[in-house]
Amino acid sequence: MVPRGPLQGTERTLQWHPLKVWFPAVMSISVLGICFILSTLVNKNNSVYSNIGKRLSKLQSHQRFLSVACRREAEGQFAETWSCCPTPWKLFESSCYFIASTSQSWEKSRESCIALQADLAVIRTQEEQDFIIQNLNNSSAYYLGLSDPEGHRHWQWVDQTPYTNVTFWHEGEPNQPTERCVVVAFRPTTGRWGWNDIFCDVPQKSLCRMPVIHL
């Protein structure tokens, strides 16, 4: 075999020619790739700004509230959900709660809650009961959205939630068929909060409840 000498000028030209052809193509592909990434980021940012605009627009529909307090529920790279309650309402799980300081009958208390686009509170779980009583005054009683309209011990929640065994009656309650409305109250003799049935026309404070505002 004859040893191969250094590449001649023509051979060099033939060796480097493919690189000269591919280099512009590689650069073009790189530039296109950068443009695609930038375009994607701009579109996603526009989507974020669009979502913010939608949330602000939705919040304007609740102008009756001077301010709201929000909690971040879930988020992704470019999306998130907030649960909000008007101040001074209290946020728990998927509901907002308001403690009405005005003492009224059960019916008037419910009307006041409805005027706030809410209703008297419905309690479904121990966790909900525990959260609510943390914000109450031991010296007051508060109407709940539970009543016995016919006086036959057929208790009904205002939102039609089935009346189940998840109840928090004080010992010995309910005790009077003519007492058709329910309050949550503190009993000093036991040191515990619980439910009492009372006459519906007795003025008491109340608890309002409404779904959170999702933004």
Buried (B, 14 or more C-beta within 10 A) or exposed (E): EEEEEEEEEEEEEEEEEEEEEEEEEEEEEEEEEEEEEEEEEEEEEEEBEEBEEEBEEEBEEEEEBEEBBBEEEEEEEEEBBBBBBBEEBBBBEEBBBBBBEEBBBBEBBBEBBBEBEBBBBBBBEEEBBEBBBEEBEEEBBBBBBBBBEEEEEEBBBBEEEEEEEEBBEBEEBBEEEEBBBBBBBBBEEEEEBBBBBBEBEBEBBBBBBBEBBEB
